[in-house]
């Protein structure tokens, strides 16, 4: 069980550092500053799905 938790933590931290959400946040805020909050959430969701699918494709 602890091996699974360690592996999950390793995967999460790897994806977190690859996607770098803290570094890209100012860019996202600047690019979507003229959108309403609902549209910003929709854009963020689309970007997350696209990033996840890209990482998944390269993983395989």
C-alpha distance matrix in Angstrom:
0.0 3.8 5.4 5.2 6.5 8.8 10.0 10.8 12.5 14.4 15.5 16.7 18.6 20.1 21.4 22.6 24.6 25.9 27.2 28.4 29.0 30.7 33.1 34.1 34.5 38.1 39.0 37.6 39.4 42.6 42.5 41.9 44.1 46.8 44.5 43.8 40.4 39.6 40.5 38.4 35.3 36.2 36.7 33.4 31.6 33.4 32.7 28.9 29.0 31.2 29.0 25.8 27.7 29.2 25.9 24.5 27.7 27.5 23.9 25.2
3.8 0.0 3.8 5.4 5.0 6.1 8.5 9.8 10.5 12.2 14.2 15.2 16.4 18.2 20.0 20.8 22.5 24.2 25.7 26.5 27.3 28.7 31.1 32.3 32.8 36.3 37.4 36.3 38.1 41.2 41.4 41.0 42.9 45.8 43.8 43.2 39.9 39.4 40.2 37.9 35.0 36.1 36.3 32.9 31.4 33.4 32.2 28.5 29.1 31.0 28.5 25.7 27.9 28.9 25.5 24.6 27.9 27.2 23.7 25.5
5.4 3.8 0.0 3.8 5.4 5.1 6.1 8.5 9.8 10.4 12.2 14.2 15.4 16.4 18.3 19.8 21.1 22.5 24.3 25.4 26.7 28.3 30.3 31.5 32.4 35.9 36.6 35.7 37.8 40.7 40.6 40.5 42.7 45.6 43.6 43.3 40.1 39.6 40.0 37.7 34.9 35.8 35.7 32.3 30.9 32.4 31.1 27.5 27.9 29.5 26.8 24.0 26.0 26.7 23.2 22.2 25.3 24.4 20.8 22.4
5.2 5.4 3.8 0.0 3.8 5.4 5.1 6.0 8.5 9.7 10.5 12.1 14.2 15.2 16.5 18.1 19.9 21.0 22.4 23.9 24.8 26.7 28.9 29.6 30.4 34.0 34.7 33.4 35.5 38.5 38.3 37.9 40.2 42.9 40.7 40.4 37.2 36.4 36.9 34.8 31.9 32.6 32.7 29.4 27.7 29.3 28.3 24.6 24.7 26.5 24.2 21.1 23.0 24.2 20.8 19.6 22.8 22.4 18.8 20.4
6.5 5.0 5.4 3.8 0.0 3.8 5.4 5.1 6.1 8.5 9.8 10.5 12.2 14.1 15.4 16.2 18.3 19.9 21.0 22.0 22.6 24.2 26.7 27.7 28.1 31.7 32.7 31.5 33.3 36.4 36.5 36.0 38.1 40.9 38.9 38.4 35.1 34.6 35.3 32.9 30.1 31.2 31.3 27.9 26.5 28.4 27.2 23.5 24.2 26.2 23.6 20.9 23.3 24.4 21.0 20.4 23.8 23.4 20.1 22.1
8.8 6.1 5.1 5.4 3.8 0.0 3.8 5.5 5.1 6.2 8.7 9.9 10.6 12.2 14.3 15.2 16.5 18.3 20.1 20.8 22.0 23.4 25.5 26.8 27.7 31.1 32.0 31.2 33.2 36.1 36.3 36.2 38.3 41.3 39.5 39.3 36.1 35.9 36.3 33.7 31.2 32.3 32.0 28.5 27.5 29.2 27.6 24.0 24.9 26.5 23.5 21.1 23.6 24.1 20.5 20.3 23.5 22.4 19.2 21.6
10.0 8.5 6.1 5.1 5.4 3.8 0.0 3.8 5.4 5.0 6.2 8.6 10.0 10.5 12.3 14.1 15.4 16.5 18.3 19.7 21.1 23.0 24.8 25.8 26.9 30.4 30.9 30.1 32.4 35.1 34.9 35.0 37.3 40.2 38.3 38.4 35.4 34.9 35.0 32.5 30.0 30.7 30.3 27.0 25.7 27.1 25.5 22.0 22.5 23.8 21.0 18.4 20.5 21.0 17.3 16.9 20.0 19.0 15.6 17.8
10.8 9.8 8.5 6.0 5.1 5.5 3.8 0.0 3.8 5.4 5.1 6.1 8.6 9.8 10.6 12.1 14.3 15.3 16.5 17.9 18.7 20.8 22.9 23.6 24.4 28.0 28.6 27.4 29.6 32.5 32.3 32.1 34.4 37.2 35.1 35.0 31.9 31.3 31.6 29.2 26.5 27.4 27.2 23.8 22.4 24.0 22.7 19.1 19.6 21.4 18.7 16.0 18.4 19.4 16.0 15.5 19.0 18.5 15.4 17.7
12.5 10.5 9.8 8.5 6.1 5.1 5.4 3.8 0.0 3.8 5.4 5.1 6.1 8.4 10.0 10.4 12.2 14.1 15.4 16.1 17.0 18.5 20.7 21.9 22.6 26.1 27.0 26.2 28.1 31.0 31.2 31.1 33.1 36.2 34.4 34.3 31.2 31.1 31.4 28.7 26.3 27.5 27.1 23.6 22.8 24.6 22.8 19.3 20.6 22.2 19.2 17.0 20.0 20.5 17.0 17.3 20.8 19.9 17.1 20.0
14.4 12.2 10.4 9.7 8.5 6.2 5.0 5.4 3.8 0.0 3.8 5.5 5.3 6.1 8.7 9.8 10.7 12.2 14.3 15.2 16.9 18.5 20.1 21.4 22.8 26.1 26.7 26.2 28.4 31.0 31.1 31.5 33.7 36.7 35.2 35.5 32.6 32.6 32.4 29.6 27.5 28.5 27.7 24.2 23.6 24.9 22.8 19.5 20.7 21.7 18.4 16.5 19.2 19.1 15.4 16.0 19.1 17.6 14.9 17.9
15.5 14.2 12.2 10.5 9.8 8.7 6.2 5.1 5.4 3.8 0.0 3.8 5.6 5.1 6.2 8.5 10.0 10.6 12.2 14.0 15.5 17.8 19.3 19.9 21.3 24.8 25.0 24.2 26.7 29.3 29.0 29.2 31.7 34.5 32.8 33.2 30.4 30.0 29.8 27.2 25.0 25.6 24.8 21.5 20.6 21.6 19.7 16.4 17.2 18.2 15.1 12.9 15.4 15.6 11.9 12.3 15.6 14.5 11.8 14.8
16.7 15.2 14.2 12.1 10.5 9.9 8.6 6.1 5.1 5.5 3.8 0.0 3.8 5.4 5.3 6.0 8.6 9.9 10.6 11.8 12.7 14.8 16.8 17.5 18.4 22.0 22.6 21.5 23.8 26.6 26.5 26.5 28.8 31.7 29.9 30.1 27.2 27.1 27.0 24.3 22.0 23.1 22.4 18.9 18.2 19.8 17.8 14.4 15.9 17.3 14.2 12.3 15.5 15.9 12.6 13.5 17.0 16.2 14.1 17.3
18.6 16.4 15.4 14.2 12.2 10.6 10.0 8.6 6.1 5.3 5.6 3.8 0.0 3.8 5.5 4.9 6.1 8.5 9.9 10.2 11.8 13.2 14.9 16.3 17.5 20.8 21.6 21.2 23.3 25.9 26.2 26.6 28.6 31.8 30.5 30.9 28.1 28.4 28.2 25.2 23.4 24.7 23.6 20.0 20.0 21.5 19.0 16.0 18.0 18.9 15.4 14.3 17.6 17.3 13.9 15.6 18.7 17.3 15.5 19.0
20.1 18.2 16.4 15.2 14.1 12.2 10.5 9.8 8.4 6.1 5.1 5.4 3.8 0.0 3.8 5.4 5.3 6.2 8.7 9.8 12.2 14.2 15.1 16.1 18.0 21.2 21.4 21.2 23.8 26.0 25.9 26.7 29.0 32.1 30.8 31.6 29.1 29.3 28.6 25.7 24.1 24.9 23.4 20.1 20.1 20.9 18.2 15.5 17.1 17.4 13.7 12.8 15.6 14.7 11.2 13.1 15.8 14.0 12.4 16.0
21.4 20.0 18.3 16.5 15.4 14.3 12.3 10.6 10.0 8.7 6.2 5.3 5.5 3.8 0.0 3.8 5.5 5.0 6.1 8.3 10.0 12.8 13.7 14.0 15.8 19.2 19.0 18.3 21.1 23.4 23.0 23.6 26.1 29.0 27.5 28.3 25.9 25.8 25.0 22.3 20.6 21.3 19.8 16.6 16.4 17.1 14.5 11.8 13.4 13.7 10.2 9.3 12.4 11.8 8.6 10.7 13.7 12.5 11.3 14.9
22.6 20.8 19.8 18.1 16.2 15.2 14.1 12.1 10.4 9.8 8.5 6.0 4.9 5.4 3.8 0.0 3.8 5.5 5.4 5.9 7.2 9.4 10.9 11.7 13.0 16.4 16.9 16.4 18.7 21.2 21.3 21.8 24.0 27.1 25.9 26.5 24.0 24.4 23.8 20.7 19.2 20.5 19.0 15.5 16.0 17.3 14.5 11.9 14.4 15.1 11.5 11.3 14.8 14.3 11.7 14.0 17.0 15.9 15.1 18.7
24.6 22.5 21.1 19.9 18.3 16.5 15.4 14.3 12.2 10.7 10.0 8.6 6.1 5.3 5.5 3.8 0.0 3.8 5.6 5.0 8.0 9.4 9.9 11.4 13.5 16.3 16.7 17.0 19.4 21.4 21.7 22.8 24.9 28.1 27.3 28.4 26.2 26.8 26.0 22.7 21.7 23.0 21.0 17.7 18.6 19.5 16.3 14.3 16.8 16.7 12.9 13.4 16.5 15.2 12.5 15.4 17.8 16.0 15.5 19.3
25.9 24.2 22.5 21.0 19.9 18.3 16.5 15.3 14.1 12.2 10.6 9.9 8.5 6.2 5.0 5.5 3.8 0.0 3.8 5.6 8.7 11.1 10.7 11.1 13.9 16.6 16.1 16.3 19.3 21.0 20.7 22.0 24.5 27.4 26.6 27.9 26.0 26.3 25.0 22.0 21.2 21.8 19.6 16.7 17.4 17.6 14.2 12.6 14.7 13.9 10.1 11.0 13.6 11.8 9.3 12.6 14.5 12.6 12.7 16.5
27.2 25.7 24.3 22.4 21.0 20.1 18.3 16.5 15.4 14.3 12.2 10.6 9.9 8.7 6.1 5.4 5.6 3.8 0.0 3.8 5.8 8.9 8.8 8.3 10.7 13.8 13.2 12.8 15.9 17.8 17.4 18.4 21.0 23.8 22.8 24.2 22.2 22.6 21.3 18.2 17.5 18.2 15.9 13.0 14.0 14.3 10.9 9.4 12.1 11.5 7.9 9.4 12.4 11.1 9.5 12.8 14.8 13.7 14.3 17.8
28.4 26.5 25.4 23.9 22.0 20.8 19.7 17.9 16.1 15.2 14.0 11.8 10.2 9.8 8.3 5.9 5.0 5.6 3.8 0.0 3.8 5.6 5.5 6.4 8.7 11.5 11.7 12.1 14.5 16.4 16.8 18.0 20.0 23.2 22.7 24.0 22.0 23.0 21.9 18.4 18.1 19.4 17.1 14.0 15.7 16.5 13.1 11.9 15.1 14.8 11.4 13.0 16.2 14.8 13.2 16.5 18.6 17.3 17.8 21.4
29.0 27.3 26.7 24.8 22.6 22.0 21.1 18.7 17.0 16.9 15.5 12.7 11.8 12.2 10.0 7.2 8.0 8.7 5.8 3.8 0.0 3.8 5.5 5.2 5.9 9.4 10.1 9.6 11.6 14.1 14.7 15.2 17.1 20.4 19.6 20.6 18.4 19.5 18.7 15.1 14.7 16.5 14.4 11.1 13.1 14.5 11.4 10.3 13.9 14.2 11.4 13.0 16.4 15.8 14.7 17.6 20.0 19.3 19.7 23.1
30.7 28.7 28.3 26.7 24.2 23.4 23.0 20.8 18.5 18.5 17.8 14.8 13.2 14.2 12.8 9.4 9.4 11.1 8.9 5.6 3.8 0.0 3.8 5.6 5.4 8.0 9.9 10.3 11.4 13.7 15.2 15.9 17.0 20.6 20.3 21.3 19.2 20.9 20.3 16.6 16.5 18.9 16.8 13.7 16.1 17.7 14.7 13.9 17.6 17.8 15.1 16.8 20.2 19.4 18.2 21.2 23.5 22.6 23.0 26.5
33.1 31.1 30.3 28.9 26.7 25.5 24.8 22.9 20.7 20.1 19.3 16.8 14.9 15.1 13.7 10.9 9.9 10.7 8.8 5.5 5.5 3.8 0.0 3.8 5.6 7.0 8.0 9.6 11.3 12.6 13.9 15.6 16.8 20.3 20.5 22.1 20.5 22.3 21.1 17.5 18.0 19.9 17.3 14.6 17.4 18.3 14.8 14.8 18.3 17.8 15.0 17.3 20.3 18.9 18.0 21.4 23.2 22.0 22.9 26.4
34.1 32.3 31.5 29.6 27.7 26.8 25.8 23.6 21.9 21.4 19.9 17.5 16.3 16.1 14.0 11.7 11.4 11.1 8.3 6.4 5.2 5.6 3.8 0.0 3.8 5.7 5.3 6.3 8.7 10.1 10.7 12.3 14.1 17.4 17.4 19.2 17.9 19.4 17.8 14.3 15.2 16.7 13.8 11.4 14.4 15.0 11.5 12.1 15.6 14.9 12.6 15.4 18.1 16.8 16.7 20.0 21.6 20.8 22.1 25.3
34.5 32.8 32.4 30.4 28.1 27.7 26.9 24.4 22.6 22.8 21.3 18.4 17.5 18.0 15.8 13.0 13.5 13.9 10.7 8.7 5.9 5.4 5.6 3.8 0.0 3.8 5.4 5.1 6.1 8.6 9.9 10.6 11.7 15.3 15.2 16.5 14.9 16.9 15.8 12.1 12.9 15.2 12.8 10.3 13.6 14.9 12.1 12.5 16.2 16.2 14.4 16.9 19.8 19.2 19.0 22.0 23.9 23.6 24.6 27.8
38.1 36.3 35.9 34.0 31.7 31.1 30.4 28.0 26.1 26.1 24.8 22.0 20.8 21.2 19.2 16.4 16.3 16.6 13.8 11.5 9.4 8.0 7.0 5.7 3.8 0.0 3.8 5.5 5.1 6.1 8.6 10.0 10.2 13.9 14.8 16.6 15.6 18.1 16.8 13.2 15.0 17.2 14.6 12.9 16.5 17.4 14.7 15.8 19.4 19.0 17.4 20.2 22.9 21.9 22.1 25.2 26.8 26.3 27.6 30.8
39.0 37.4 36.6 34.7 32.7 32.0 30.9 28.6 27.0 26.7 25.0 22.6 21.6 21.4 19.0 16.9 16.7 16.1 13.2 11.7 10.1 9.9 8.0 5.3 5.4 3.8 0.0 3.8 5.5 5.2 6.1 8.6 9.9 13.0 13.9 16.3 16.0 18.0 15.9 12.6 14.8 16.1 13.0 11.9 15.5 15.6 12.7 14.6 17.8 16.8 15.6 18.8 21.0 19.8 20.4 23.7 24.8 24.4 26.1 29.1
37.6 36.3 35.7 33.4 31.5 31.2 30.1 27.4 26.2 26.2 24.2 21.5 21.2 21.2 18.3 16.4 17.0 16.3 12.8 12.1 9.6 10.3 9.6 6.3 5.1 5.5 3.8 0.0 3.8 5.4 5.1 6.1 8.2 11.3 11.2 13.3 12.7 14.3 12.3 9.0 11.0 12.4 9.3 8.3 12.0 12.4 10.0 11.9 15.1 14.6 13.9 16.9 19.1 18.5 19.4 22.3 23.6 23.7 25.3 28.1
39.4 38.1 37.8 35.5 33.3 33.2 32.4 29.6 28.1 28.4 26.7 23.8 23.3 23.8 21.1 18.7 19.4 19.3 15.9 14.5 11.6 11.4 11.3 8.7 6.1 5.1 5.5 3.8 0.0 3.8 5.5 5.3 5.6 9.2 9.7 11.5 10.9 13.5 12.0 8.6 11.1 13.3 10.9 10.1 13.9 14.9 13.0 14.7 18.0 17.9 17.4 20.1 22.5 22.1 22.9 25.6 27.2 27.4 28.8 31.6
42.6 41.2 40.7 38.5 36.4 36.1 35.1 32.5 31.0 31.0 29.3 26.6 25.9 26.0 23.4 21.2 21.4 21.0 17.8 16.4 14.1 13.7 12.6 10.1 8.6 6.1 5.2 5.4 3.8 0.0 3.8 5.6 5.3 8.4 10.2 12.8 13.3 15.8 13.8 11.0 14.0 15.6 12.8 12.8 16.6 16.9 14.9 17.2 20.2 19.5 19.1 22.2 24.3 23.5 24.6 27.5 28.6 28.6 30.5 33.2
42.5 41.4 40.6 38.3 36.5 36.3 34.9 32.3 31.2 31.1 29.0 26.5 26.2 25.9 23.0 21.3 21.7 20.7 17.4 16.8 14.7 15.2 13.9 10.7 9.9 8.6 6.1 5.1 5.5 3.8 0.0 3.8 5.8 7.8 8.8 12.0 12.9 14.6 11.9 9.6 12.8 13.5 10.4 11.2 14.7 14.3 12.6 15.5 18.0 17.0 17.2 20.4 22.0 21.3 22.8 25.6 26.4 26.7 28.8 31.3
41.9 41.0 40.5 37.9 36.0 36.2 35.0 32.1 31.1 31.5 29.2 26.5 26.6 26.7 23.6 21.8 22.8 22.0 18.4 18.0 15.2 15.9 15.6 12.3 10.6 10.0 8.6 6.1 5.3 5.6 3.8 0.0 3.8 5.5 5.4 8.3 9.2 10.9 8.4 6.2 9.8 10.7 8.3 9.5 12.9 13.0 12.2 14.8 17.3 17.0 17.6 20.4 22.1 22.0 23.6 26.0 27.0 27.8 29.6 32.0
44.1 42.9 42.7 40.2 38.1 38.3 37.3 34.4 33.1 33.7 31.7 28.8 28.6 29.0 26.1 24.0 24.9 24.5 21.0 20.0 17.1 17.0 16.8 14.1 11.7 10.2 9.9 8.2 5.6 5.3 5.8 3.8 0.0 3.8 5.6 8.0 9.2 12.0 10.3 8.3 11.8 13.5 11.7 12.5 16.0 16.6 15.7 18.1 20.7 20.7 21.0 23.7 25.6 25.6 26.9 29.4 30.6 31.3 32.9 35.4
46.8 45.8 45.6 42.9 40.9 41.3 40.2 37.2 36.2 36.7 34.5 31.7 31.8 32.1 29.0 27.1 28.1 27.4 23.8 23.2 20.4 20.6 20.3 17.4 15.3 13.9 13.0 11.3 9.2 8.4 7.8 5.5 3.8 0.0 3.8 6.8 9.5 11.7 9.7 9.2 12.9 13.8 12.3 14.2 17.2 17.4 17.2 19.9 22.1 21.9 22.9 25.6 27.1 27.2 28.9 31.2 32.2 33.1 35.0 37.2
44.5 43.8 43.6 40.7 38.9 39.5 38.3 35.1 34.4 35.2 32.8 29.9 30.5 30.8 27.5 25.9 27.3 26.6 22.8 22.7 19.6 20.3 20.5 17.4 15.2 14.8 13.9 11.2 9.7 10.2 8.8 5.4 5.6 3.8 0.0 3.8 6.6 8.0 5.9 6.1 9.7 10.3 9.5 11.7 14.3 14.6 15.1 17.6 19.5 19.8 21.0 23.4 24.8 25.4 27.2 29.1 30.2 31.5 33.2 35.2
43.8 43.2 43.3 40.4 38.4 39.3 38.4 35.0 34.3 35.5 33.2 30.1 30.9 31.6 28.3 26.5 28.4 27.9 24.2 24.0 20.6 21.3 22.1 19.2 16.5 16.6 16.3 13.3 11.5 12.8 12.0 8.3 8.0 6.8 3.8 0.0 3.8 5.5 5.3 6.2 8.8 10.0 10.6 12.3 14.3 15.4 16.4 18.3 20.1 21.1 22.4 24.3 25.9 26.9 28.5 30.1 31.6 33.0 34.4 36.4
40.4 39.9 40.1 37.2 35.1 36.1 35.4 31.9 31.2 32.6 30.4 27.2 28.1 29.1 25.9 24.0 26.2 26.0 22.2 22.0 18.4 19.2 20.5 17.9 14.9 15.6 16.0 12.7 10.9 13.3 12.9 9.2 9.2 9.5 6.6 3.8 0.0 3.8 5.4 5.0 6.2 8.6 9.8 10.5 12.3 14.3 15.2 16.4 18.4 19.9 20.9 22.4 24.3 25.6 26.8 28.3 30.2 31.6 32.6 34.7
39.6 39.4 39.6 36.4 34.6 35.9 34.9 31.3 31.1 32.6 30.0 27.1 28.4 29.3 25.8 24.4 26.8 26.3 22.6 23.0 19.5 20.9 22.3 19.4 16.9 18.1 18.0 14.3 13.5 15.8 14.6 10.9 12.0 11.7 8.0 5.5 3.8 0.0 3.8 5.4 5.2 6.2 8.7 9.9 10.6 12.4 14.3 15.4 16.7 18.5 20.0 21.1 22.7 24.4 25.8 26.9 28.7 30.5 31.4 33.2
40.5 40.2 40.0 36.9 35.3 36.3 35.0 31.6 31.4 32.4 29.8 27.0 28.2 28.6 25.0 23.8 26.0 25.0 21.3 21.9 18.7 20.3 21.1 17.8 15.8 16.8 15.9 12.3 12.0 13.8 11.9 8.4 10.3 9.7 5.9 5.3 5.4 3.8 0.0 3.8 5.4 4.9 6.0 8.5 9.7 10.5 12.2 14.1 15.3 16.4 18.2 19.8 21.1 22.4 24.2 25.5 26.8 28.6 30.0 31.7
38.4 37.9 37.7 34.8 32.9 33.7 32.5 29.2 28.7 29.6 27.2 24.3 25.2 25.7 22.3 20.7 22.7 22.0 18.2 18.4 15.1 16.6 17.5 14.3 12.1 13.2 12.6 9.0 8.6 11.0 9.6 6.2 8.3 9.2 6.1 6.2 5.0 5.4 3.8 0.0 3.8 5.4 5.1 6.1 8.6 9.9 10.5 12.2 14.3 15.3 16.3 18.2 20.0 21.0 22.4 24.1 25.6 27.0 28.3 30.4
35.3 35.0 34.9 31.9 30.1 31.2 30.0 26.5 26.3 27.5 25.0 22.0 23.4 24.1 20.6 19.2 21.7 21.2 17.5 18.1 14.7 16.5 18.0 15.2 12.9 15.0 14.8 11.0 11.1 14.0 12.8 9.8 11.8 12.9 9.7 8.8 6.2 5.2 5.4 3.8 0.0 3.8 5.4 5.0 6.1 8.6 9.8 10.5 12.3 14.2 15.2 16.3 18.3 19.9 21.0 22.2 24.2 25.8 26.6 28.6
36.2 36.1 35.8 32.6 31.2 32.3 30.7 27.4 27.5 28.5 25.6 23.1 24.7 24.9 21.3 20.5 23.0 21.8 18.2 19.4 16.5 18.9 19.9 16.7 15.2 17.2 16.1 12.4 13.3 15.6 13.5 10.7 13.5 13.8 10.3 10.0 8.6 6.2 4.9 5.4 3.8 0.0 3.8 5.5 5.1 6.2 8.6 9.9 10.7 12.3 14.3 15.4 16.6 18.4 20.1 21.0 22.5 24.5 25.6 27.2
36.7 36.3 35.7 32.7 31.3 32.0 30.3 27.2 27.1 27.7 24.8 22.4 23.6 23.4 19.8 19.0 21.0 19.6 15.9 17.1 14.4 16.8 17.3 13.8 12.8 14.6 13.0 9.3 10.9 12.8 10.4 8.3 11.7 12.3 9.5 10.6 9.8 8.7 6.0 5.1 5.4 3.8 0.0 3.8 5.4 5.1 6.2 8.6 10.0 10.6 12.2 14.2 15.4 16.4 18.3 19.8 21.0 22.7 24.1 26.0
33.4 32.9 32.3 29.4 27.9 28.5 27.0 23.8 23.6 24.2 21.5 18.9 20.0 20.1 16.6 15.5 17.7 16.7 13.0 14.0 11.1 13.7 14.6 11.4 10.3 12.9 11.9 8.3 10.1 12.8 11.2 9.5 12.5 14.2 11.7 12.3 10.5 9.9 8.5 6.1 5.0 5.5 3.8 0.0 3.8 5.5 5.1 6.1 8.6 9.9 10.4 12.1 14.2 15.2 16.4 18.1 19.8 21.1 22.2 24.4
31.6 31.4 30.9 27.7 26.5 27.5 25.7 22.4 22.8 23.6 20.6 18.2 20.0 20.1 16.4 16.0 18.6 17.4 14.0 15.7 13.1 16.1 17.4 14.4 13.6 16.5 15.5 12.0 13.9 16.6 14.7 12.9 16.0 17.2 14.3 14.3 12.3 10.6 9.7 8.6 6.1 5.1 5.4 3.8 0.0 3.8 5.4 5.1 6.2 8.6 9.9 10.5 12.3 14.2 15.4 16.3 18.2 20.1 20.8 22.7
33.4 33.4 32.4 29.3 28.4 29.2 27.1 24.0 24.6 24.9 21.6 19.8 21.5 20.9 17.1 17.3 19.5 17.6 14.3 16.5 14.5 17.7 18.3 15.0 14.9 17.4 15.6 12.4 14.9 16.9 14.3 13.0 16.6 17.4 14.6 15.4 14.3 12.4 10.5 9.9 8.6 6.2 5.1 5.5 3.8 0.0 3.8 5.5 5.2 6.1 8.6 9.9 10.6 12.2 14.3 15.2 16.4 18.4 19.8 21.3
32.7 32.2 31.1 28.3 27.2 27.6 25.5 22.7 22.8 22.8 19.7 17.8 19.0 18.2 14.5 14.5 16.3 14.2 10.9 13.1 11.4 14.7 14.8 11.5 12.1 14.7 12.7 10.0 13.0 14.9 12.6 12.2 15.7 17.2 15.1 16.4 15.2 14.3 12.2 10.5 9.8 8.6 6.2 5.1 5.4 3.8 0.0 3.8 5.5 5.1 6.1 8.5 9.9 10.5 12.2 14.0 15.3 16.6 18.1 20.1
28.9 28.5 27.5 24.6 23.5 24.0 22.0 19.1 19.3 19.5 16.4 14.4 16.0 15.5 11.8 11.9 14.3 12.6 9.4 11.9 10.3 13.9 14.8 12.1 12.5 15.8 14.6 11.9 14.7 17.2 15.5 14.8 18.1 19.9 17.6 18.3 16.4 15.4 14.1 12.2 10.5 9.9 8.6 6.1 5.1 5.5 3.8 0.0 3.8 5.4 5.1 6.0 8.5 9.8 10.5 12.0 14.1 15.4 16.2 18.4
29.0 29.1 27.9 24.7 24.2 24.9 22.5 19.6 20.6 20.7 17.2 15.9 18.0 17.1 13.4 14.4 16.8 14.7 12.1 15.1 13.9 17.6 18.3 15.6 16.2 19.4 17.8 15.1 18.0 20.2 18.0 17.3 20.7 22.1 19.5 20.1 18.4 16.7 15.3 14.3 12.3 10.7 10.0 8.6 6.2 5.2 5.5 3.8 0.0 3.8 5.5 5.1 6.1 8.5 9.9 10.3 12.1 14.2 15.1 16.6
31.2 31.0 29.5 26.5 26.2 26.5 23.8 21.4 22.2 21.7 18.2 17.3 18.9 17.4 13.7 15.1 16.7 13.9 11.5 14.8 14.2 17.8 17.8 14.9 16.2 19.0 16.8 14.6 17.9 19.5 17.0 17.0 20.7 21.9 19.8 21.1 19.9 18.5 16.4 15.3 14.2 12.3 10.6 9.9 8.6 6.1 5.1 5.4 3.8 0.0 3.8 5.5 5.2 6.1 8.6 9.8 10.5 12.4 14.1 15.6
29.0 28.5 26.8 24.2 23.6 23.5 21.0 18.7 19.2 18.4 15.1 14.2 15.4 13.7 10.2 11.5 12.9 10.1 7.9 11.4 11.4 15.1 15.0 12.6 14.4 17.4 15.6 13.9 17.4 19.1 17.2 17.6 21.0 22.9 21.0 22.4 20.9 20.0 18.2 16.3 15.2 14.3 12.2 10.4 9.9 8.6 6.1 5.1 5.5 3.8 0.0 3.8 5.5 5.1 6.2 8.5 9.9 10.7 12.1 14.4
25.8 25.7 24.0 21.1 20.9 21.1 18.4 16.0 17.0 16.5 12.9 12.3 14.3 12.8 9.3 11.3 13.4 11.0 9.4 13.0 13.0 16.8 17.3 15.4 16.9 20.2 18.8 16.9 20.1 22.2 20.4 20.4 23.7 25.6 23.4 24.3 22.4 21.1 19.8 18.2 16.3 15.4 14.2 12.1 10.5 9.9 8.5 6.0 5.1 5.5 3.8 0.0 3.8 5.4 5.2 6.0 8.5 10.0 10.3 12.4
27.7 27.9 26.0 23.0 23.3 23.6 20.5 18.4 20.0 19.2 15.4 15.5 17.6 15.6 12.4 14.8 16.5 13.6 12.4 16.2 16.4 20.2 20.3 18.1 19.8 22.9 21.0 19.1 22.5 24.3 22.0 22.1 25.6 27.1 24.8 25.9 24.3 22.7 21.1 20.0 18.3 16.6 15.4 14.2 12.3 10.6 9.9 8.5 6.1 5.2 5.5 3.8 0.0 3.8 5.5 4.9 6.0 8.6 9.6 10.7
29.2 28.9 26.7 24.2 24.4 24.1 21.0 19.4 20.5 19.1 15.6 15.9 17.3 14.7 11.8 14.3 15.2 11.8 11.1 14.8 15.8 19.4 18.9 16.8 19.2 21.9 19.8 18.5 22.1 23.5 21.3 22.0 25.6 27.2 25.4 26.9 25.6 24.4 22.4 21.0 19.9 18.4 16.4 15.2 14.2 12.2 10.5 9.8 8.5 6.1 5.1 5.4 3.8 0.0 3.8 5.4 5.1 6.3 8.6 10.2
25.9 25.5 23.2 20.8 21.0 20.5 17.3 16.0 17.0 15.4 11.9 12.6 13.9 11.2 8.6 11.7 12.5 9.3 9.5 13.2 14.7 18.2 18.0 16.7 19.0 22.1 20.4 19.4 22.9 24.6 22.8 23.6 26.9 28.9 27.2 28.5 26.8 25.8 24.2 22.4 21.0 20.1 18.3 16.4 15.4 14.3 12.2 10.5 9.9 8.6 6.2 5.2 5.5 3.8 0.0 3.8 5.5 5.2 6.0 8.8
24.5 24.6 22.2 19.6 20.4 20.3 16.9 15.5 17.3 16.0 12.3 13.5 15.6 13.1 10.7 14.0 15.4 12.6 12.8 16.5 17.6 21.2 21.4 20.0 22.0 25.2 23.7 22.3 25.6 27.5 25.6 26.0 29.4 31.2 29.1 30.1 28.3 26.9 25.5 24.1 22.2 21.0 19.8 18.1 16.3 15.2 14.0 12.0 10.3 9.8 8.5 6.0 4.9 5.4 3.8 0.0 3.8 5.5 4.9 6.4
27.7 27.9 25.3 22.8 23.8 23.5 20.0 19.0 20.8 19.1 15.6 17.0 18.7 15.8 13.7 17.0 17.8 14.5 14.8 18.6 20.0 23.5 23.2 21.6 23.9 26.8 24.8 23.6 27.2 28.6 26.4 27.0 30.6 32.2 30.2 31.6 30.2 28.7 26.8 25.6 24.2 22.5 21.0 19.8 18.2 16.4 15.3 14.1 12.1 10.5 9.9 8.5 6.0 5.1 5.5 3.8 0.0 3.8 5.4 5.4
27.5 27.2 24.4 22.4 23.4 22.4 19.0 18.5 19.9 17.6 14.5 16.2 17.3 14.0 12.5 15.9 16.0 12.6 13.7 17.3 19.3 22.6 22.0 20.8 23.6 26.3 24.4 23.7 27.4 28.6 26.7 27.8 31.3 33.1 31.5 33.0 31.6 30.5 28.6 27.0 25.8 24.5 22.7 21.1 20.1 18.4 16.6 15.4 14.2 12.4 10.7 10.0 8.6 6.3 5.2 5.5 3.8 0.0 3.8 5.4
23.9 23.7 20.8 18.8 20.1 19.2 15.6 15.4 17.1 14.9 11.8 14.1 15.5 12.4 11.3 15.1 15.5 12.7 14.3 17.8 19.7 23.0 22.9 22.1 24.6 27.6 26.1 25.3 28.8 30.5 28.8 29.6 32.9 35.0 33.2 34.4 32.6 31.4 30.0 28.3 26.6 25.6 24.1 22.2 20.8 19.8 18.1 16.2 15.1 14.1 12.1 10.3 9.6 8.6 6.0 4.9 5.4 3.8 0.0 3.8
25.2 25.5 22.4 20.4 22.1 21.6 17.8 17.7 20.0 17.9 14.8 17.3 19.0 16.0 14.9 18.7 19.3 16.5 17.8 21.4 23.1 26.5 26.4 25.3 27.8 30.8 29.1 28.1 31.6 33.2 31.3 32.0 35.4 37.2 35.2 36.4 34.7 33.2 31.7 30.4 28.6 27.2 26.0 24.4 22.7 21.3 20.1 18.4 16.6 15.6 14.4 12.4 10.7 10.2 8.8 6.4 5.4 5.4 3.8 0.0
